[in-house]
Amino acid sequence: MSGPVFLALVFTLHCAQAALPAERKTPLLSADPTDANIAQVEADLLQTVQYSQHPFDQEISGRFLDRYLENLDYYHIYFLQSDINEFETYRTNLHILTLQEHDMSPCWVIFSRFMERANERINYVTNLLATTKLEFTGHDRFIVNRHTLPYPKDMNEAK
């Protein structure tokens, strides 16, 4: 394995470990009944107190989804394109789920998938580092900041 590939693996491992609890297991995620109430109060405050007083509508739902995904996976190294496609169902209805149905499941679904993908990356990189001889003779390169690149199509492309 060449030097840049090794650096990419170490970078991935570092990012993934920072996102996971010490025991490296995906915690059981469950919604607290008060989560929906807190989200509704926050959404109401955003609509009435924010400078622009923009209603929590489809446009804002899409922005919230984009920001949440960006905060979880800024470098596009965890989620797959299929995950992003699945999350698109929330793009135009977060406001309805939050304000009318008091449903916070999208945040738990997305975060659970993030933890699952982070665990997969840690297991892959840990195994690769333990079983592969590293060689620093090539001129390979990797992109550290993948933010502007598309999400990997599948696990093979992610690897």
KOLLUMSE-812749 format. One record per atom (N, C-alpha, C): x, y, z; atom name. Coordinates in Angstrom, 3 decimals, always signed. Each point is the difference from the previous one (the first is absolute). Example, Ala and Ser with C-alpha at 12.3 -4.5 7.8 and 13.67 -1.06 7.14 Angstrom:
VEXDREN +13.190 -5.690 +7.800 N
VEXDREN -0.890 +1.190 +0.000 CA
VEXDREN +0.900 +1.200 +0.000 C
VEXDREN -0.350 +1.050 -0.720 N
VEXDREN +0.820 +1.190 +0.060 CA
VEXDREN -0.770 +1.090 +0.730 C
This chain:
VEXDREN +0.867 -1.170 +0.000 N
VEXDREN -0.867 +1.170 +0.000 CA
VEXDREN +0.912 +1.230 +0.000 C
VEXDREN -0.341 +0.978 -0.820 N
VEXDREN +0.842 +1.184 -0.113 CA
VEXDREN -0.285 +0.996 +1.118 C
VEXDREN +0.890 +0.979 +0.158 N
VEXDREN -0.099 +0.998 +1.060 CA
VEXDREN -1.299 +0.776 +0.007 C
VEXDREN -0.441 +0.579 -1.148 N
VEXDREN -1.240 +0.773 -0.005 CA
VEXDREN -1.222 -0.835 +0.377 C
VEXDREN -0.011 -1.255 -0.440 N
VEXDREN -1.132 -0.862 +0.370 CA
VEXDREN +0.001 -0.215 +1.503 C
VEXDREN +1.180 -0.209 +0.571 N
VEXDREN +0.118 -0.155 +1.442 CA
VEXDREN -0.510 +1.249 +0.720 C
VEXDREN +0.418 +1.177 -0.484 N
VEXDREN -0.452 +1.245 +0.621 CA
VEXDREN -1.515 +0.142 -0.087 C
VEXDREN -0.571 -0.391 -1.131 N
VEXDREN -1.453 +0.058 -0.153 CA
VEXDREN -0.688 -0.915 +1.006 C
VEXDREN +0.570 -1.184 +0.200 N
VEXDREN -0.581 -0.935 +0.964 CA
VEXDREN +0.091 +0.535 +1.423 C
VEXDREN +1.137 +0.563 +0.334 N
VEXDREN +0.170 +0.556 +1.342 CA
VEXDREN -0.956 +1.167 +0.207 C
VEXDREN -0.136 +0.856 -1.004 N
VEXDREN -0.920 +1.134 +0.084 CA
VEXDREN -1.429 -0.490 +0.211 C
VEXDREN -0.410 -1.000 -0.768 N
VEXDREN -1.347 -0.560 +0.127 CA
VEXDREN -0.210 -0.590 +1.381 C
VEXDREN +0.996 -0.748 +0.477 N
VEXDREN -0.094 -0.608 +1.321 CA
VEXDREN -0.106 +1.069 +1.075 C
VEXDREN +0.804 +1.054 -0.110 N
VEXDREN -0.039 +1.084 +0.977 CA
VEXDREN -1.372 +0.677 +0.022 C
VEXDREN -0.536 +0.315 -1.174 N
VEXDREN -1.308 +0.661 -0.070 CA
VEXDREN -1.091 -0.898 +0.564 C
VEXDREN +0.052 -1.271 -0.343 N
VEXDREN -1.030 -0.927 +0.470 CA
VEXDREN +0.078 -0.193 +1.507 C
VEXDREN +1.206 -0.131 +0.535 N
VEXDREN +0.129 -0.207 +1.438 CA
VEXDREN -0.471 +1.217 +0.782 C
VEXDREN +0.197 +1.171 -0.554 N
VEXDREN -0.449 +1.205 +0.693 CA
VEXDREN -1.513 +0.039 +0.097 C
VEXDREN -0.669 -0.680 -0.911 N
VEXDREN -1.455 +0.041 -0.040 CA
VEXDREN -0.659 -1.098 +0.830 C
VEXDREN +0.777 -0.952 +0.474 N
VEXDREN -0.582 -1.152 +0.669 CA
VEXDREN +0.298 -0.016 +1.488 C
VEXDREN -0.863 -0.661 +0.762 N
VEXDREN +0.283 -0.168 +1.422 CA
VEXDREN +1.190 -0.934 +0.192 C
VEXDREN +0.558 +0.020 +1.193 N
VEXDREN +1.220 -0.748 +0.283 CA
VEXDREN -0.145 -1.494 -0.274 C
VEXDREN -1.163 -0.563 +0.239 N
VEXDREN -0.154 -1.439 -0.180 CA
VEXDREN -0.168 -0.396 -1.461 C
VEXDREN -0.039 +0.999 -0.923 N
VEXDREN -0.060 -0.213 -1.441 CA
VEXDREN -1.201 -0.821 -0.417 C
VEXDREN -1.070 +0.109 +0.720 N
VEXDREN -1.229 -0.654 -0.383 CA
VEXDREN -1.042 +1.073 -0.230 C
VEXDREN -0.888 -0.281 -0.930 N
VEXDREN -1.069 +0.941 -0.230 CA
VEXDREN -0.940 -0.057 +1.196 C
VEXDREN -0.202 +1.120 +0.674 N
VEXDREN -0.894 -0.029 +1.156 CA
VEXDREN -1.438 -0.208 -0.453 C
VEXDREN -0.774 -0.537 +0.882 N
VEXDREN -1.421 -0.120 -0.300 CA
VEXDREN -0.606 +1.390 +0.072 C
VEXDREN -0.528 +0.434 -1.102 N
VEXDREN -0.554 +1.340 -0.051 CA
VEXDREN -1.495 -0.070 +0.181 C
VEXDREN -0.496 +0.850 +0.832 N
VEXDREN -1.437 +0.059 +0.179 CA
VEXDREN -0.381 +1.445 +0.263 C
VEXDREN -1.148 +0.336 -0.466 N
VEXDREN -0.473 +1.367 +0.159 CA
VEXDREN -0.601 +0.188 +1.384 C
VEXDREN +0.323 +1.097 +0.602 N
VEXDREN -0.594 +0.391 +1.260 CA
VEXDREN -1.319 +0.701 -0.337 C
VEXDREN -1.054 -0.247 +0.747 N
VEXDREN -1.285 +0.643 -0.305 CA
VEXDREN +0.074 +1.524 -0.030 C
VEXDREN +0.950 +0.568 +0.728 N
VEXDREN +0.095 +1.460 +0.021 CA
VEXDREN +0.712 +0.560 -1.233 C
VEXDREN +0.677 -0.858 -0.771 N
VEXDREN +0.707 +0.470 -1.193 CA
VEXDREN -0.931 +0.728 -0.955 C
VEXDREN -1.151 -0.578 -0.252 N
VEXDREN -0.951 +0.615 -0.933 CA
VEXDREN -0.490 +1.345 +0.521 C
VEXDREN -0.229 +0.087 +1.310 N
VEXDREN -0.431 +1.278 +0.578 CA
VEXDREN +1.078 +1.059 -0.141 C
VEXDREN +1.241 -0.378 +0.270 N
VEXDREN +1.111 +0.941 -0.128 CA
VEXDREN +0.136 +0.451 -1.447 C
VEXDREN -0.090 -0.939 -0.928 N
VEXDREN +0.118 +0.346 -1.419 CA
VEXDREN -1.119 +0.940 -0.431 C
VEXDREN -1.200 -0.235 +0.482 N
VEXDREN -1.122 +0.861 -0.372 CA
VEXDREN +0.197 +1.412 +0.555 C
VEXDREN +0.425 +0.102 +1.242 N
VEXDREN +0.250 +1.322 +0.587 CA
VEXDREN +1.086 +0.723 -0.781 C
VEXDREN +1.086 -0.708 -0.322 N
VEXDREN +1.095 +0.614 -0.765 CA
VEXDREN -0.480 +0.450 -1.378 C
VEXDREN -0.782 -0.829 -0.663 N
VEXDREN -0.519 +0.361 -1.324 CA
VEXDREN -0.908 +1.224 +0.090 C
VEXDREN -0.844 +0.038 +1.016 N
VEXDREN -0.871 +1.165 +0.196 CA
VEXDREN +0.820 +1.268 +0.256 C
VEXDREN +1.043 -0.135 +0.829 N
VEXDREN +0.863 +1.149 +0.275 CA
VEXDREN +0.706 +0.480 -1.263 C
VEXDREN +0.487 -0.937 -0.798 N
VEXDREN +0.668 +0.391 -1.239 CA
VEXDREN -0.932 +0.775 -0.921 C
VEXDREN -1.241 -0.394 -0.024 N
VEXDREN -0.961 +0.664 -0.882 CA
VEXDREN -0.376 +1.395 +0.489 C
VEXDREN -0.021 +0.188 +1.309 N
VEXDREN -0.506 +1.271 +0.532 CA
VEXDREN +1.078 +0.963 +0.477 C
VEXDREN +1.122 -0.520 +0.480 N
VEXDREN +1.011 +0.852 +0.600 CA
VEXDREN +1.152 +0.292 -0.966 C
VEXDREN +0.250 -0.896 -0.928 N
VEXDREN +1.101 +0.196 -0.937 CA
VEXDREN -0.199 +1.289 -0.791 C
VEXDREN +1.095 +0.624 -0.385 N
VEXDREN -0.022 +1.283 -0.701 CA
VEXDREN -0.917 -0.037 -1.225 C
VEXDREN +0.137 -1.023 -0.836 N
VEXDREN -0.792 -0.045 -1.239 CA
VEXDREN -1.423 -0.491 +0.230 C
VEXDREN -0.264 -0.631 +1.124 N
VEXDREN -1.304 -0.577 +0.339 CA
VEXDREN -0.549 -0.850 -1.144 C
VEXDREN +0.886 -0.771 -0.603 N
VEXDREN -0.376 -0.900 -1.087 CA
VEXDREN -0.723 -1.202 +0.589 C
VEXDREN -1.123 -0.389 -0.557 N
VEXDREN -0.711 -1.166 +0.547 CA
VEXDREN +0.799 -1.289 -0.211 C
VEXDREN -0.212 -0.942 +0.877 N
VEXDREN +0.630 -1.317 -0.113 CA
VEXDREN -0.776 -0.755 -1.064 C
VEXDREN +0.480 +0.062 -1.225 N
VEXDREN -0.693 -0.577 -1.139 CA
VEXDREN +0.911 -0.985 -0.730 C
VEXDREN -0.365 -0.355 -1.238 N
VEXDREN +0.798 -0.947 -0.771 CA
VEXDREN +1.422 +0.506 -0.223 C
VEXDREN +0.155 +1.269 -0.269 N
VEXDREN +1.331 +0.568 -0.234 CA
VEXDREN +0.880 -0.158 +1.235 C
VEXDREN -0.522 +0.357 +1.148 N
VEXDREN +0.772 -0.107 +1.243 CA
VEXDREN +0.224 -1.467 +0.361 C
VEXDREN -0.966 -0.859 -0.274 N
VEXDREN +0.182 -1.435 +0.233 CA
VEXDREN +1.206 -0.507 -0.778 C
VEXDREN +0.101 +0.397 -1.256 N
VEXDREN +1.132 -0.412 -0.822 CA
VEXDREN +1.316 +0.531 +0.534 C
VEXDREN +0.002 +1.243 +0.455 N
VEXDREN +1.227 +0.582 +0.562 CA
VEXDREN +0.408 -0.738 +1.276 C
VEXDREN -0.977 -0.319 +0.847 N
VEXDREN +0.305 -0.739 +1.229 CA
VEXDREN +0.607 -1.361 -0.343 C
VEXDREN -0.578 -0.692 -0.962 N
VEXDREN +0.528 -1.304 -0.388 CA
VEXDREN +1.429 +0.136 -0.501 C
VEXDREN +0.243 +0.965 -0.870 N
VEXDREN +1.354 +0.203 -0.525 CA
VEXDREN +0.995 +0.294 +1.114 C
VEXDREN -0.369 +0.848 +0.922 N
VEXDREN +0.913 +0.354 +1.105 CA
VEXDREN +0.259 -1.191 +0.917 C
VEXDREN -1.033 -0.771 +0.263 N
VEXDREN +0.172 -1.169 +0.866 CA
VEXDREN +0.965 -0.994 -0.646 C
VEXDREN -0.203 -0.283 -1.280 N
VEXDREN +0.886 -0.922 -0.708 CA
VEXDREN +1.418 +0.553 -0.073 C
VEXDREN +0.114 +1.285 -0.227 N
VEXDREN +1.316 +0.639 -0.069 CA
VEXDREN +0.715 -0.066 +1.352 C
VEXDREN -0.725 +0.198 +1.072 N
VEXDREN +0.610 -0.063 +1.327 CA
VEXDREN +0.443 -1.410 +0.359 C
VEXDREN -0.742 -0.992 -0.437 N
VEXDREN +0.374 -1.378 +0.301 CA
VEXDREN +1.134 -0.495 -0.902 C
VEXDREN -0.050 +0.354 -1.282 N
VEXDREN +0.943 -0.571 -0.967 CA
VEXDREN +0.502 +1.068 -0.960 C
VEXDREN +0.710 +0.977 +0.530 N
VEXDREN +0.475 +1.125 -0.793 CA
VEXDREN +0.900 -0.441 -1.149 C
VEXDREN +0.835 -1.005 +0.235 N
VEXDREN +0.968 -0.445 -1.009 CA
VEXDREN -0.529 -1.088 -0.928 C
VEXDREN -1.263 -0.363 +0.131 N
VEXDREN -0.631 -1.003 -0.870 CA
VEXDREN +0.764 -1.325 +0.022 C
VEXDREN +0.349 -0.452 +1.183 N
VEXDREN +0.727 -1.270 +0.106 CA
VEXDREN -0.801 -1.089 +0.722 C
VEXDREN -1.128 +0.334 +0.551 N
VEXDREN -0.789 -0.997 +0.727 CA
VEXDREN -1.245 -0.414 -0.768 C
VEXDREN -0.859 +0.934 -0.305 N
VEXDREN -1.240 -0.333 -0.696 CA
VEXDREN +0.286 -0.429 -1.433 C
VEXDREN -0.828 -0.902 -0.490 N
VEXDREN +0.020 -0.388 -1.400 CA
VEXDREN -1.071 +0.802 -0.731 C
VEXDREN +0.095 +0.043 -1.314 N
VEXDREN -1.008 +0.721 -0.776 CA
VEXDREN -1.388 -0.594 +0.232 C
VEXDREN -0.072 -1.312 +0.189 N
VEXDREN -1.295 -0.640 +0.270 CA
VEXDREN -0.596 +0.493 +1.322 C
VEXDREN +0.848 +0.280 +0.986 N
VEXDREN -0.485 +0.561 +1.270 CA
VEXDREN -0.587 +1.384 -0.242 C
VEXDREN +0.724 +0.818 -0.741 N
VEXDREN -0.461 +1.361 -0.290 CA
VEXDREN -1.313 -0.046 -0.762 C
VEXDREN -0.102 -0.910 -0.959 N
VEXDREN -1.253 -0.144 -0.759 CA
VEXDREN -1.153 -0.378 +0.924 C
VEXDREN +0.265 -0.875 +0.941 N
VEXDREN -1.034 -0.409 +0.963 CA
VEXDREN -0.436 +1.186 +0.871 C
VEXDREN +0.943 +0.824 +0.406 N
VEXDREN -0.308 +1.141 +0.866 CA
VEXDREN -0.744 +1.107 -0.743 C
VEXDREN +0.035 -0.017 -1.315 N
VEXDREN -0.690 +1.029 -0.792 CA
VEXDREN -1.499 +0.018 +0.270 C
VEXDREN -0.544 -1.102 +0.488 N
VEXDREN -1.437 -0.028 +0.303 CA
VEXDREN -0.362 +1.005 +1.094 C
VEXDREN +1.000 +0.406 +0.786 N
VEXDREN -0.250 +0.969 +1.072 CA
VEXDREN +0.122 +1.450 -0.464 C
VEXDREN +0.561 +0.217 -1.172 N
VEXDREN +0.330 +1.352 -0.454 CA
VEXDREN -1.188 +0.956 +0.025 C
VEXDREN -1.147 -0.448 -0.397 N
VEXDREN -1.148 +0.913 -0.125 CA
VEXDREN -1.042 -0.161 +1.096 C
VEXDREN +0.261 -0.860 +0.967 N
VEXDREN -1.040 -0.186 +1.018 CA
VEXDREN +0.485 +0.046 +1.444 C
VEXDREN +1.218 +0.460 +0.236 N
VEXDREN +0.468 +0.112 +1.393 CA
VEXDREN -0.891 +0.941 +0.805 C
VEXDREN -0.455 +1.048 -0.626 N
VEXDREN -0.857 +0.958 +0.713 CA
VEXDREN -1.322 -0.642 +0.407 C
VEXDREN -0.548 -0.831 -0.845 N
VEXDREN -1.255 -0.691 +0.330 CA
VEXDREN +0.240 -1.014 +1.112 C
VEXDREN +1.071 -0.772 -0.140 N
VEXDREN +0.312 -0.997 +1.027 CA
VEXDREN +0.247 +0.651 +1.356 C
VEXDREN +0.707 +1.117 +0.003 N
VEXDREN +0.367 +0.657 +1.257 CA
VEXDREN -1.175 +0.737 +0.621 C
VEXDREN -0.648 +0.855 -0.771 N
VEXDREN -1.025 +0.879 +0.558 CA
VEXDREN -1.367 -0.673 +0.167 C
VEXDREN -0.368 -0.825 -0.945 N
VEXDREN -1.348 -0.571 +0.044 CA
VEXDREN -0.046 -1.398 +0.596 C
VEXDREN +0.970 -0.833 -0.359 N
VEXDREN -0.045 -1.396 +0.436 CA
VEXDREN +0.894 -0.287 +1.209 C
VEXDREN +0.800 +0.985 +0.409 N
VEXDREN +0.909 -0.162 +1.142 CA
VEXDREN +0.880 -1.244 -0.170 C
VEXDREN +0.473 -0.209 -1.216 N
VEXDREN +0.779 -1.178 -0.354 CA
VEXDREN +1.464 +0.392 -0.205 C
VEXDREN +0.850 -0.473 +0.874 N
VEXDREN +1.423 +0.294 -0.092 CA
VEXDREN +0.792 -1.170 -0.584 C
VEXDREN -0.684 -0.985 -0.553 N
VEXDREN +0.689 -1.190 -0.498 CA
VEXDREN +1.024 +0.281 -1.092 C
VEXDREN -0.163 +1.014 -0.864 N
VEXDREN +1.040 +0.215 -1.011 CA
VEXDREN +1.388 +0.232 +0.601 C
VEXDREN +0.084 +0.755 +1.081 N
VEXDREN +1.331 +0.237 +0.580 CA
VEXDREN +0.588 -1.293 +0.538 C
VEXDREN -0.827 -0.867 +0.557 N
VEXDREN +0.509 -1.262 +0.539 CA
VEXDREN +0.369 -0.961 -1.116 C
VEXDREN -0.781 -0.029 -1.068 N
VEXDREN +0.303 -0.871 -1.135 CA
VEXDREN +1.337 +0.398 -0.628 C
VEXDREN +0.173 +1.290 -0.230 N
VEXDREN +1.220 +0.495 -0.629 CA
VEXDREN +1.209 -0.220 +0.912 C
VEXDREN -0.144 +0.318 +1.286 N
VEXDREN +1.124 -0.173 +0.915 CA
VEXDREN +0.359 -1.475 +0.172 C
VEXDREN -0.987 -0.869 +0.051 N
VEXDREN +0.270 -1.441 +0.108 CA
VEXDREN +0.772 -0.499 -1.211 C
VEXDREN -0.375 +0.474 -1.182 N
VEXDREN +0.718 -0.400 -1.213 CA
VEXDREN +1.436 +0.523 +0.034 C
VEXDREN +0.165 +1.228 +0.477 N
VEXDREN +1.346 +0.557 +0.126 CA
VEXDREN +0.858 -0.879 +0.911 C
VEXDREN -0.521 -0.379 +1.142 N
VEXDREN +0.746 -0.838 +0.934 CA
VEXDREN +0.312 -1.364 -0.623 C
VEXDREN -0.948 -0.551 -0.728 N
VEXDREN +0.217 -1.280 -0.680 CA
VEXDREN +1.147 +0.125 -1.005 C
VEXDREN -0.027 +1.049 -0.820 N
VEXDREN +1.055 +0.205 -1.008 CA
VEXDREN +1.354 +0.286 +0.666 C
VEXDREN +0.006 +0.757 +1.075 N
VEXDREN +1.253 +0.279 +0.698 CA
VEXDREN +0.585 -1.288 +0.570 C
VEXDREN -0.836 -0.853 +0.571 N
VEXDREN +0.468 -1.293 +0.500 CA
VEXDREN +0.572 -0.848 -1.130 C
VEXDREN -0.670 +0.002 -1.150 N
VEXDREN +0.502 -0.753 -1.150 CA
VEXDREN +1.382 +0.493 -0.411 C
VEXDREN +0.176 +1.315 -0.024 N
VEXDREN +1.295 +0.565 -0.408 CA
VEXDREN +1.089 -0.356 +1.011 C
VEXDREN -0.317 +0.098 +1.274 N
VEXDREN +0.994 -0.342 +1.027 CA
VEXDREN +0.400 -1.462 -0.119 C
VEXDREN -0.962 -0.876 -0.151 N
VEXDREN +0.310 -1.424 -0.120 CA
VEXDREN +0.832 -0.279 -1.247 C
VEXDREN -0.354 +0.630 -1.115 N
VEXDREN +0.749 -0.193 -1.241 CA
VEXDREN +1.437 +0.490 +0.139 C
VEXDREN +0.179 +1.216 +0.478 N
VEXDREN +1.336 +0.589 +0.105 CA
VEXDREN +0.839 -0.755 +1.031 C
VEXDREN -0.579 -0.353 +1.124 N
VEXDREN +0.737 -0.736 +1.024 CA
VEXDREN +0.479 -1.338 -0.551 C
VEXDREN -0.867 -0.705 -0.690 N
VEXDREN +0.366 -1.285 -0.592 CA
VEXDREN +1.065 +0.179 -1.082 C
VEXDREN -0.159 +1.003 -0.839 N
VEXDREN +0.962 +0.253 -1.072 CA
VEXDREN +1.375 +0.339 +0.556 C
VEXDREN +0.048 +0.828 +1.009 N
VEXDREN +1.285 +0.365 +0.597 CA
VEXDREN +0.669 -1.191 +0.688 C
VEXDREN -0.807 -0.916 +0.528 N
VEXDREN +0.549 -1.166 +0.691 CA
VEXDREN +0.467 -1.084 -0.970 C
VEXDREN -0.555 -0.036 -1.219 N
VEXDREN +0.285 -1.115 -0.902 CA
VEXDREN +0.769 +0.379 -1.256 C
VEXDREN +0.259 +1.274 -0.226 N
VEXDREN +0.641 +0.432 -1.234 CA
VEXDREN +1.373 +0.583 +0.291 C
VEXDREN +0.963 -0.402 -0.820 N
VEXDREN +1.344 +0.552 +0.121 CA
VEXDREN +0.016 +1.364 -0.687 C
VEXDREN +0.490 +0.991 +0.695 N
VEXDREN +0.020 +1.357 -0.529 CA
VEXDREN +1.293 +0.262 -0.760 C
VEXDREN -0.123 +0.582 -1.172 N
VEXDREN +1.146 +0.379 -0.812 CA
VEXDREN -0.121 +1.480 -0.331 C
VEXDREN +1.093 +0.702 +0.122 N
VEXDREN -0.009 +1.438 -0.249 CA
VEXDREN +0.848 +0.343 -1.225 C
VEXDREN -0.178 -0.764 -1.059 N
VEXDREN +0.826 +0.174 -1.188 CA
VEXDREN -0.745 +0.653 -1.162 C
VEXDREN -1.295 +0.040 +0.027 N
VEXDREN -0.781 +0.513 -1.125 CA
VEXDREN -0.190 +1.506 +0.057 C
VEXDREN -0.656 +0.498 -1.000 N
VEXDREN -0.309 +1.433 -0.087 CA
VEXDREN -1.520 +0.224 +0.072 C
VEXDREN -0.685 -0.880 +0.686 N
VEXDREN -1.451 +0.116 +0.133 CA
VEXDREN -0.352 +1.229 +0.811 C
VEXDREN -1.181 +0.498 -0.250 N
VEXDREN -0.500 +1.162 +0.737 CA
VEXDREN -1.443 -0.276 +0.423 C
VEXDREN -0.404 +0.693 +1.030 N
VEXDREN -1.395 -0.062 +0.396 CA
VEXDREN -0.469 +1.405 +0.344 C
VEXDREN -1.304 +0.177 -0.063 N
VEXDREN -0.590 +1.301 +0.265 CA
VEXDREN -0.486 +0.014 +1.443 C
VEXDREN +0.568 +0.880 +0.801 N
VEXDREN -0.379 +0.082 +1.404 CA
VEXDREN -1.376 +0.651 +0.126 C
VEXDREN -0.215 +1.087 -0.699 N
VEXDREN -1.277 +0.710 +0.085 CA
VEXDREN -0.903 -0.434 -1.139 C
VEXDREN -0.864 -0.966 +0.282 N
VEXDREN -0.922 -0.534 -0.999 CA
VEXDREN -1.346 +0.729 +0.017 C
VEXDREN -0.081 +1.104 +0.695 N
VEXDREN -1.278 +0.686 +0.177 CA
VEXDREN -0.705 +0.306 -1.324 C
VEXDREN +0.732 +0.389 -1.009 N
VEXDREN -0.624 +0.369 -1.272 CA
VEXDREN -0.181 -1.189 -0.940 C
VEXDREN +0.514 -1.157 +0.380 N
VEXDREN -0.138 -1.191 -0.832 CA
VEXDREN -1.292 -0.730 +0.340 C
VEXDREN -0.509 -0.787 -0.934 N
VEXDREN -1.235 -0.740 +0.290 CA
VEXDREN +0.229 -1.092 +1.046 C
VEXDREN -1.085 -0.435 +0.600 N
VEXDREN +0.073 -1.117 +0.944 CA
VEXDREN +0.361 -1.261 -0.781 C
VEXDREN +0.694 -0.944 +0.633 N
VEXDREN +0.306 -1.259 -0.683 CA
VEXDREN -1.288 -0.715 -0.398 C
VEXDREN +0.035 -0.662 -1.163 N
VEXDREN -1.180 -0.715 -0.493 CA
VEXDREN -0.298 -1.244 +0.819 C
VEXDREN +1.056 -0.689 +0.414 N
VEXDREN -0.168 -1.264 +0.731 CA
VEXDREN +1.208 -0.196 +0.916 C
VEXDREN +0.006 -1.126 +0.717 N
VEXDREN +1.071 -0.255 +0.960 CA
VEXDREN +1.352 -0.177 -0.694 C
VEXDREN +0.014 -0.592 -1.183 N
VEXDREN +1.280 -0.174 -0.705 CA
VEXDREN +0.595 +1.354 -0.367 C
VEXDREN -0.806 +0.908 -0.470 N
VEXDREN +0.497 +1.336 -0.327 CA
VEXDREN +0.424 +0.741 +1.271 C
VEXDREN -0.713 -0.214 +1.085 N
VEXDREN +0.362 +0.626 +1.272 CA
VEXDREN +1.368 -0.489 +0.474 C
VEXDREN +0.266 -1.265 -0.187 N
VEXDREN +1.287 -0.572 +0.418 CA
VEXDREN +1.106 +0.521 -0.880 C
